[in-house]
Amino acid sequence: MLSIHKTINGKMTRLDSVQDGCWVNLTYPSEDELNTVAVTLGVEPTFLRAALDEEETSRIDTEEGQTLIIIDAPSVEKDDAVVYSTLPLGIIVTEKHIITVCLKETSILKDFQDGLVRNADTQKRTQFILYMLLQVAKRFLQYLKQIDKIYNYMERQLYKSQRNKELIQLLDLEKSLVYFNTSLKANEVTLEKILRGRIITLYEEDHDLLEDVLIEVRQAIEMANIYSSIISGMMDAFASVISNNLNVIMKVLTSITILLTIPNIFFSFYGMNVANLPLDQFWWFPLVLSLGVIVVTGIILKKKDLF
């Protein structure tokens, strides 16, 4: 999908054709759309296709006056459960235009299209890019807070019932945090390259904005590490609890088996055709004897904390 936007009189406006100072957004573009943008704006085709590779990592590249910035952006998928992942977002800067390329529609770009990001001006290309990077960092923090809330909910559920569903959800959250942590560290390296000012010219206010972006990214990295450690520790703790509960159940079942074996022993003796067994003329004697031995054995097992 191809859309063209430009900031006019402080408002984000959608255009029907390309103009100087506009922003061209490509979301899961077709070959025709890629070719049209490449020919119309003179963009390097490899730059346009770089962000369409799901395995592409965060990096920055420049060629013939065009700069490609690939940043990892967070995404969320809701099927049976909430799963977080990352996808590459390509930002191409030319002399007069800004082009973004992404495999999926993301709420980050949607906020820019709807004019929800204050001070974002497409004609101030460097500043517009930095605001986009800032929104990516803030979205990471937002999703990390959501992960923390989901984790707390799952923890309360596990205290009530240790089902596989909650454990699998915790495993998905742990995997999501690994994706986030890896992507955030790659983004940090890319932002530090931009901060040097060798590839993109930065003004004084741009430096301040970029430093804010780096602060947000580093905070997100710290949060991802903390949450990952907490969930990993919780998974280990619940694994130990489940193993301990299984041992307790097996111990109780073993004790019950021992107690149930005692009546079988006495009834087997008195059920045989053997003469001169003690008090064999009384039918109730084996029953009373079995009950007595069961009580004594039960007391012993209780004292040994085996029942």
DOMARDREN-866394 format. One line per field, with one value per residue (C-alpha): residue in one letter; x negated, y, z negated; chain. Coordinates in steps of 0.05 Angstrom, whole numbers, plus 5000, padded with zeros to 4 digits. Each point is the difference from the previous one (the first is absolute). Example, Ala and Ser with C-alpha at 12.3 -4.5 7.8 and 13.67 -1.06 7.14 Angstrom:
BEGIN
res [A S]
x [4754 4973]
y [4910 5069]
z [4844 5013]
chain [A A]
END
This chain:
BEGIN
res [M L S I H K T I N G K M T R L D S V Q D G C W V N L T Y P S E D E L N T V A V T L G V E P T F L R A A L D E E E T S R I D T E E G Q T L I I I D A P S V E K D D A V V Y S T L P L G I I V T E K H I I T V C L K E T S I L K D F Q D G L V R N A D T Q K R T Q F I L Y M L L Q V A K R F L Q Y L K Q I D K I Y N Y M E R Q L Y K S Q R N K E L I Q L L D L E K S L V Y F N T S L K A N E V T L E K I L R G R I I T L Y E E D H D L L E D V L I E V R Q A I E M A N I Y S S I I S G M M D A F A S V I S N N L N V I M K V L T S I T I L L T I P N I F F S F Y G M N V A N L P L D Q F W W F P L V L S L G V I V V T G I I L K K K D L F]
x [5000 4973 5019 4971 5002 4975 5003 5039 5015 4980 5047 4984 5035 5008 4980 5018 4932 4928 4976 4935 4996 5051 4999 5013 5022 4998 5034 4991 4990 5010 4947 5036 5001 4926 4982 5043 4966 4931 5011 5039 4954 4936 4992 4951 5043 4958 5015 5075 4996 4953 5055 5043 4953 5026 4930 4969 4966 4996 4947 4985 4973 4989 4991 5002 5031 5052 5000 5033 5016 5028 5028 5034 5071 5043 5063 5054 5039 5064 5021 5016 4953 4962 4932 4950 4947 4960 4998 4953 5022 4962 4991 4970 4978 4989 4987 5074 5039 5008 5020 5020 5007 5030 5027 5061 5044 4974 5032 4936 5008 5076 4990 4960 5051 5056 4960 4996 4925 4989 4946 4990 4988 4984 4963 4950 4974 4948 5046 5057 4956 4979 5072 5014 4942 5026 5069 4968 4963 5064 5039 4948 5010 5076 4998 4951 5049 5055 4955 4991 5075 5012 4945 5031 5067 4970 4963 5066 5032 4943 5009 5072 4989 4936 5025 4959 5036 4970 4931 5001 5021 4941 4954 5027 4988 4929 4988 5029 4952 4941 5023 5009 4932 4963 5036 4991 4925 4995 5040 4954 4939 5035 5021 4929 4975 5052 4979 4929 5030 4958 5057 5057 4988 5025 5015 4998 5074 4992 4944 5046 5056 4955 4972 5072 5010 4937 5023 5067 4966 4951 5057 5038 4938 4995 5074 4996 4941 5036 5065 4963 4963 5064 5039 4941 4995 5076 4999 4945 5038 5065 4963 4972 5069 5031 4945 5008 5075 4991 4953 5050 5056 4957 4981 5073 5020 4944 5022 5073 4976 4963 5062 5045 4951 5007 5073 4981 4946 5044 5061 4955 4975 5069 5029 4955 5021 4948 5017 4983 4997 5011 5074 5019 5069 5017 5014 4989 4930 4961 5039 4984 4928 4992 5031 4954 4937 5024 5009 4931 4967 5036 4975 4929 5004 5029 4943 4951 5037 5016 5075]
y [5000 5068 5065 5070 5051 5071 5049 5061 5057 4956 4942 4933 4999 4942 5015 4968 5012 5008 5070 5028 4991 4944 4932 4938 4940 4929 4945 4930 5030 4964 4997 5054 5047 4987 5013 5062 5031 4979 5034 5061 5018 4970 4956 4942 4937 4960 5052 4991 4924 4997 5009 4947 4946 4977 4979 5068 5030 5072 5038 5065 5007 5057 5001 5056 5052 4951 4973 4936 4990 4932 4998 4943 5019 4961 4965 4961 4940 4977 4928 4954 5042 5066 4991 5056 5002 5050 5017 5044 5070 5032 5076 5029 5072 5036 5073 5018 4940 4949 4929 4947 4926 4948 4929 5011 5058 5027 5046 5042 5024 5003 5053 5042 4992 5022 5060 4976 5014 5072 5042 4947 5039 4961 5060 4997 4933 4986 5022 4959 4937 5012 5007 4934 4967 5029 4971 4931 5004 5023 4942 4951 5029 4996 4927 4984 5029 4957 4939 5017 5004 4934 4967 5024 4972 4933 4997 5008 4946 4952 5007 4975 4945 4976 4989 4993 5060 5051 4968 5003 5073 5015 4964 5044 5062 4977 4989 5069 5032 4966 5029 5069 4999 4979 5052 5056 4988 5001 5065 5030 4987 5032 5061 5009 5001 5054 5039 5007 5044 4971 4970 5048 5073 5016 5069 5018 4985 4935 4978 5012 4961 4942 4997 4994 4942 4966 5009 4967 4943 4987 5002 4949 4955 5004 4984 4942 4970 5008 4970 4943 4983 5003 4954 4952 4996 4991 4944 4964 5011 4971 4941 4985 5009 4952 4949 5006 4992 4937 4972 5016 4965 4939 4997 5002 4948 4954 5007 4985 4938 4975 5009 4965 4941 4984 4973 4957 4967 4981 4980 4957 4962 4989 4984 4939 4931 4998 4973 5029 5074 5046 5013 4974 4983 5074 5032 5071 4987 5010 5064 5029 4977 5033 5065 5001 4989 5053 5051 4986 5002 5064 5033 4979 5026 5066 5009 4987 5053 4948 5008]
z [5000 5020 4966 5005 4944 4988 4943 5024 4951 4942 5019 5031 5068 5048 5072 5066 5031 4979 4980 4972 4925 4998 4965 5041 4959 5029 4960 5028 5069 5066 5053 5040 4941 4987 5073 5002 4939 5024 5068 4976 4943 5026 4939 4999 5010 4950 4947 5011 4996 4940 4948 5033 4973 4932 4980 5014 4940 4979 5040 5037 5070 5049 5076 5052 4953 4974 4929 4977 4927 4979 4930 4964 4980 4950 5023 4965 5024 4968 5015 4942 4957 5005 5033 5011 5054 5042 5073 5042 5016 5058 5002 5064 5002 5066 5016 5001 4974 4945 5016 4949 5017 4954 5008 4957 4980 4934 4950 4999 5072 4990 4946 5048 5055 4953 4977 4928 4993 4981 5035 5054 5064 5064 5028 4943 5021 4946 4944 5029 5001 4928 4978 5035 4963 4935 5013 5012 4933 4964 5031 4974 4930 5007 5020 4944 4950 5032 4992 4927 4989 5037 4959 4934 5022 5020 4934 4961 5044 4987 4926 5009 5051 5032 5070 5064 5031 4951 5004 5076 4997 4954 5049 5057 4958 4986 5074 5016 4951 5035 5067 4968 4966 5063 5043 4950 4995 5077 5001 4948 5044 5060 4959 4975 5072 5017 4938 5028 5055 5056 5040 4983 4986 4930 4972 4926 4988 5039 4952 4940 5033 5019 4930 4974 5048 4974 4928 5017 5036 4943 4950 5042 5002 4924 4991 5049 4962 4933 5024 5035 4936 4959 5047 5006 4925 4993 5052 4961 4935 5027 5030 4931 4969 5050 4989 4924 5005 5041 4948 4945 5038 5014 4926 4978 5051 4977 4927 5020 5039 4938 4956 5051 5004 4925 5004 5060 4960 4941 5041 5044 4939 4971 5068 5008 4976 4944 4932 4932 5020 4939 4988 5070 4974 4995 5068 4973 4972 5066 5012 4931 5005 5069 4975 4940 5042 5050 4945 4970 5068 5018 4936 5015 5072 4974 4952 5056 5041 5053 4996]
chain [A A A A A A A A A A A A A A A A A A A A A A A A A A A A A A A A A A A A A A A A A A A A A A A A A A A A A A A A A A A A A A A A A A A A A A A A A A A A A A A A A A A A A A A A A A A A A A A A A A A A A A A A A A A A A A A A A A A A A A A A A A A A A A A A A A A A A A A A A A A A A A A A A A A A A A A A A A A A A A A A A A A A A A A A A A A A A A A A A A A A A A A A A A A A A A A A A A A A A A A A A A A A A A A A A A A A A A A A A A A A A A A A A A A A A A A A A A A A A A A A A A A A A A A A A A A A A A A A A A A A A A A A A A A A A A A A A A A A A A A A A A A A A A A A A A A A A A A A A A A A A A A A A A A]
END
